[in-house]
Amino acid sequence: MTMEDVRQIILSILADIAPDEDISSIDDNTKLRDQIDLDSMDFLDIVMELRKRFNIEVPEKDYEHLATLAGCVSYLTPLLKDRQLAS
Amino acid sequence: MRYDTIIIGAGLSGLAAGIRLAMFDKKVCIVEKHVEIGGLNSFYVRKNRIFDVGLHAMTNYTPKGVRSSPLGKLLKQLRFSHDDFRLCQQDMSEIRFPERSLRFTNDFEFMRQEVAEKFPDQIDGFNKLVEKILTYDALNLDDGDRLLSRPVLESFISDPLLIDMLLCPLMYYGNAREGDMDFYQFVVMFNAIFMEGFSKPQGGMPFILNLLAEKFKVLGGELKMGNGVKTINAKQGTVGSVTLENEEELATEAVLSSMGYVETLNCCQPEVPETDACERGQVSFMESLFVVDREPRDLGYDKSIVFFSTQPRFDYKVPVDLIDISSGVLCCSNNFQYPEPLEEGLIRLTNLAHFGKWDSLPRKDYIAAKKECRAKALDALFTFFPDFRDNVVFLDSFTPKTIKKYTGHINGAVYGSPQKIKNGKTPVKNLYICGTDQGFLGIVGATLSGISMANLHLLR
């Protein structure tokens, strides 16, 4: 998976979690929390979606890496680089 | 086959918890003893008409786009869009006492203005109370805060009439305690009713319930209807399985029960010694529904909901007699902003009632008492409001006994025990509770209860 693939995956998770939000306007380097009102319950959802879709565990101490879209991509790409994008 | 979680009760909290668990691929089964879903917020059919029970209105209305509100959180967590719920806002509601009336809408500034006009010497205190409410953390799941409302209100407001008028709707819509109300519960209900407000889903309770049940099933959840839990098998303080009324035994890693705290412990086998948090709820209601031959507003009923007291002081407690006709709630379903008017006019009248008195009546007397109490309640109402008796085309009533029968709540206590178990824990390790006795009340509250207990105990 490329960085762009990972980015698209995060966006699709966010679209699932917040169906009323305009995901296309998300800025990669601004905190997600400030753009689409994510709270701690929602971060739990992101983490659980990652577990469900890719069987990866994000330990609680690493949640800070998921604060921005760019942060998510750089944290998750190494973990997902050997995976194929499901067709 | 072993379930990750068995959820007891297909009410809003159970369905919401089920959705959360199924969403993350847990093997989950909801068992419901009744043949309809919904629990305390359900519906029934009489003469081809569908009537909601429990639902006068949904509290906690916030518009689309507000995410941090209880409704916003609920929608996000269950992954619904605001539009999916088809919510129609109220027109205007009222608190009516003998000498004074306060109107409110879904715009809190309107109510603030009403207080300023009707109670000019209290508005400063009222504003300070609002400040306190805004900064109070009522959703903290830690137990221990036992602050009551009246002393807090008295420290801001010196007119007892205003205190009673503020308490009246909040108590009727969510107070399990007689006489006073836990302050955190007051804050929750103040936000839910005055700061946020009322709406009704187009299609009523069946619509919302089906939406949740469908989502649960699509996500792979299993729903067993008409087959209640007989025992929760908890050897050495750990649940291993539940046995249903038909003797079927289901193995499970955990149980989340919405039956009520004491009701849940009563099902445990071997018996669980009762803990100190076992106060039984007493507060229940009689409700009558009147289908009328025209729009309620044409009969002089133009408010969405009216909370009234025919006496200068409002007393929220279990009456000595079958019902208390000196206060009540009047709801006109038609006076919500539906895109199309409802087919028929519907007026509901709710009064406090005494479970024990109703329960001990023989069948014949019970039917007669329903009729008599309904007539008495109307007489009291019509000292205050226009008479609609000649316009009634269909009527029906239910009592605390009916509520007990369909919900299993001890004493037909609609809001459960006054002692809430906010963290959802029981003396049994993997047995948790959600719903009424966990402490988030109302439709939005119950749903959030299921969500937060699933998140806290069963998903991490």
Chai-1 contact restraints between the chains, C-beta under 6 A:
chainA,res_idxA,chainB,res_idxB,connection_type,confidence,min_distance_angstrom,max_distance_angstrom,comment,restraint_id
A,A18,B,K76,contact,1.0,0.0,6.0,A-B,restraint_1
A,P19,B,S81,contact,1.0,0.0,6.0,A-B,restraint_2
A,D20,B,S81,contact,1.0,0.0,6.0,A-B,restraint_3
A,D20,B,H82,contact,1.0,0.0,6.0,A-B,restraint_4
A,D37,B,R67,contact,1.0,0.0,6.0,A-B,restraint_5
A,M48,B,F24,contact,1.0,0.0,6.0,A-B,restraint_6
A,K52,B,F24,contact,1.0,0.0,6.0,A-B,restraint_7
A,K52,B,D25,contact,1.0,0.0,6.0,A-B,restraint_8
